[in-house]
Amino acid sequence: MIKINIKETQNPTILKFEFPDFITQNESFEFKNIDEAQNSPLAQKLFYLPFVKTVYISGNFIAIERFSIVEWADVQEAVAEQIEEFVNNGGVVVQPSEQSNQKKPVSVYGETTPNPATLKFVVNTRITPAAVEFKNIDQTESSPLARELFTFAFVKEVFIDENYVTITKYDRYDWNEITLELRSFIKNYIENGGTVVDASLIKQTSPAEKQNAPQYESLDPTSQQIIEILEEYVRPAVAADGGNIVFDSYDDTEKRVKVILQGACNGCPSSTFTLKNGIENMLKDMLKNPEIKVEALNA
C-alpha cells in the first residue's frame, strides 16, 4: 500500500504530496485545468476539487497549487487520502508516453545582450513557470539546472525565465572560450530530462508577490497602474534582452518608483540610461505626472 507524505513548500499556496518511489521517468508535467490533463487520470480527478488551481507532477511527487478559497490545513489530509485511494486501487498517475524513454530534441542558441558580462541562451521550449534569479549556488534549491551551472568556475549569476537561461560570467573569462561549453551543457541537460525549475520550491519574494493577486488588489491605484505599464510595455522589451524588471514600491509623497532589475538588466552599463530616458519618461507620460522618478534598488 502506497503512503503519501505531505510536505510544505516555500510557496504557501503550493503543497507537495510525495510518493515513496518515482512516478515519472525523466518527465515533468504542469496542468492548469482538466482539459490540459488528458494524459493524467489522477490530475483530472484532482481538478474536480474546486480549490485546485494547478497540478505539477515530477519525480516522486505531485504538487498542487490552491486557490485562496481554502487553507491547506483544512483539506490537505483529505487530498492525501484521495490520492492514496486512487493509486492503491490501480489508478494511473500519468499515461506512458511513446517518447518517455527517448530524448526530446532540444535546440539552444546564444544571444548577446546589452550587458557584455551576460549572455542569453534561448531554448525551443518553455522551461519555467515563473522567472527566477540566482546570485549564488546556495539560492538554487528550486533549480537543479542553476545548481549545476554554478559548478562552472566562470558562472557568476543565473536568471531563468520563459524559454531562456541568462548567464552572467566573471570578468576574467571570455565568452569565446566558454559559450559553446555552456550551450552544449544546457542542451544535453534538458534533452536528458533534467529538471530546470521545481515550481513548488520557487521562493515568493515580496516584490514578485506584489504583481500577483491578491497582493495586487491591496495596492493603491497608482501602483497598480505602474505594474500594468511595466508588464505591458517594459517587460517584453527587457525579456528580449535576457532580463526582467519587477515592481517593488511607489512612494506618493516623493513620486518615486522603485524597481528591481534581474538577469541581463542587473549590472548592465546602459541600465541607468534605460531607467531615466526610457522607463521614467514613459511613466511620466502615461501617468500624466512629470514628477515621477524611477530608481533601481540593485542598479
N, C-alpha and C positions, 0 to 999 in steps of 0.2 A: 504494500500500500504506500502510495506516494504521500509525503507530508510536506506541506508548503511552509516556508519560513518567511515571515513578514519582516521587511527591513525598510526603515525610513531613509529618505534621501535628503540632500541639502535643499531641494525644492519642496516646500511643504505641501504642494498640490499633487506631487508625484510619489507614489508608494511602490516599492518593489515586492514582488511575490516570487521568491526563489525556490527552484526545484533542486533536488539532490543531484541530478545529472543534467547534462546539456540537452536542450530541447530543439536546438537548431544546429546546422552544420555550416559554419563559416558564412552565415547569413544574418542580417538584421532587418527587422520589419517595423514600419510605423504606419498605423492605421488611424485616420481621422474620423472615419464614420463606418457604418456597417457595409456600405457599398464597396469601400476600398478593401474590406476584409474578406473578400471572396475565397481566398485560399487559406483562411484560418477559421475553422469552425468555432474554436474557443473564443477568438476575438469577436466573432459575430454574436455569440451568446452574451459576452460581456457588454456589448453595446445596447442590449435590451435593458440594462440598468440605466436609469435616467441621469445619473450623475457622472457617467463615464464620458470623458472628453476625447482622450487619445489613448491608444494601446500600443506599447512598444514591446517587441519580442526579440530577444537577442541572447546568445549564450545559454545560460541556465536560469534565465528569469523572464518574467513578464512584468513590465512596469506600466502602471495606469495613472494617467493624469485625470484629476476630477474637476468637475465644475464646482463653483462655490456654494451650491445649494446644500451641501453636506460637509461634515468634517470626517476625516478618515477614522478618527477614534470611534465614531458611531457605526461604521459599516465595514471596517477592514476585516474583522473576523468572519463576517458573513461572506465577504468576497472570497477570502481564502478557502472557506469551506466549499463554496460553489465551484472553485477551480479544482480542488481536490476531488470532489464528487464526479465532475466531468471527466477528468483524466483517469481516475480509478475505474470508471465504468467504460473505459475504452475510447473515450473521445479523442479526436485528433487536434493537436495544438496548431500545427501548420501542415498543409498538404505538401508532400515532397515535390520538389521542382525537378524537371528533367535536367536542368543545368546546375542543380545544387552542389554536385561534386566536381563541377567544371569551373575553370577560371572564367570570370566575366571580363571580356575585353575592356580595357580602360585606356584612354588616351590622356596624357598630361603634357602641357606645354608651358614654357616660361614666358612671362610678360614683364617688361620693365615697368617701373613706377616712377613718379616724380621724386621719390626718395631714393637716392643712389645706394643706400645701405639695404634696401628692401627689394625683393623680387616676388612676383605673384605667380603661383603655379596653378593653372586652370585645369580642372578635371571635367570630363564629359558627362558627369552625373552629379546629382545633388549629394553632398556628403555630410551635412549637418542640419539639424532642425533650428539652430539658433547660432548667432555669432558668438564666438568665444575667443578670448585673448589670454595668452600665457607669457608671463615675463621670465619664468624660470621653471625648472623641472618639478619643483615642489608644488606647483599650482596645477599640475596636469592630471589630477585624479579622474577628471571626466573625459580625457582624451588619450587613449593609448598611443595614437599616432604622434601626438605632440610629445609625449614622453620619449618615444623612440627618436624623434628628430633632435631632441636636446642631447642625445648621446653623441651627436656630431659636434666636434670642438668648435666649429665655426658658426653654429646656430646660437643667436643671442635671444631672439623672441619669435613667437609663433602666433599667428592670427588665422582663424578658420571661419569661413562664412560661405553660405550658399554652396557654390561649386568650386571653391578655390582655397588654397593654402598660401598665406603670405608669410614669408620668412625674412627676418632681419638678421644680418650677419655682423660679426665683429669686423672692425675696420681693417685689421691686418690681413684679412683674406680677400682674394679677388674672385668675382663672380665667374670669370672664365675658367677658373680652376675647380669650382665646386658645383656649378649649375647642373651639369649632366648627372653627377652622382646623386644630387637631391631629387632630380626629376625621375630618375630610374628607381630610386628607393620608394618614392611616393606611389609611383605606378605599380610596382610589384606588391607593395603593402596592400593597396586597395584591391588589386586583382586576386590576391590570395585570401580575400575575405576578412582582412584585419578591420577591427572597429576603429573608426575615425573619431567619433564622439559618442559617448554614452549619455543620451538626453536626460536620463534620470539623475545624473550626477552634476549637471550644469549648475553652477552657483548662480543664484538670482541676486545680483548686486543691486543696490538701491537705485543707481541711475537707470539700469535696464528696466527695473520694475516700474519706474515712472511712466514708461511708454506702454505698459500693459494694463488692461482692466483688471481689478477695479481701481488700482492706484491712479490710473489716468483720470478717472472720473472725479477723484478727490482734488485734483489740481485746479488752480484758478484758470479762468478763460484764456488769459494771455499765454500762460504756459502751455495750455492745450493747443493754441494756435501755433506756437513756436514748434512744438513737436510735430504737428501736421505738416508745417512748411519744411522742416528738416527731413521728414520721411519722404515727402513727395518730390521735393526739388533738389535736396542736397545729397541725401544718402545714395541714390543711384549713381551720382557722379563720382563720389568718393569710393564707392564699391568698385567702379570700373577701374580705379587706380589701386585696388587692393587694400582699401582702408574702410573705416567706418567712423561715424560721428554719433555720439549718444548725448541726449539732453540730460543735464544734471540739475540745473535750477534757474529760476528767474527772480531777480530782486526788483520789485516795482519801484522802490524808493530810488535806487541807483540806476534803474533801467538797464541792469546788467544781466546778460545771458551767459551762463557757464555751461560749457560742453566738455566732453571727454573725447579725445582723438584716439583711434585704435588702428592697428595694422600699419600700413604704409604711411598713413597720415601722421602718426606719432613720431616726432623727431624729424619730419621732412623739412628741408630748408625753406620750402615755399609755403608751409602751413600758415605762418603768420600773415603772409600776403593774402592767402586764400580766405582766412578768417576775416580780415579787415576789409578787403576790397571786394570780396565775393559774398560771403555769408552775412556779414554785418550790414552791408548795403542792401542786400535782399530783404533782410528782416526790417530794416528801417522803412523801405518802400512798401512792403506788403502789410506791415503793422501800422503804417502811417504815423510813425514816431521817429523823428530824426535824432532822438537822444539815446536810442538803443546802442549798447556796446556789447561785443562778444568777446569772451575770454575762454581760452582752453586751459583747463586745470593741469594738463600734463604737456603743454607745449614747450 
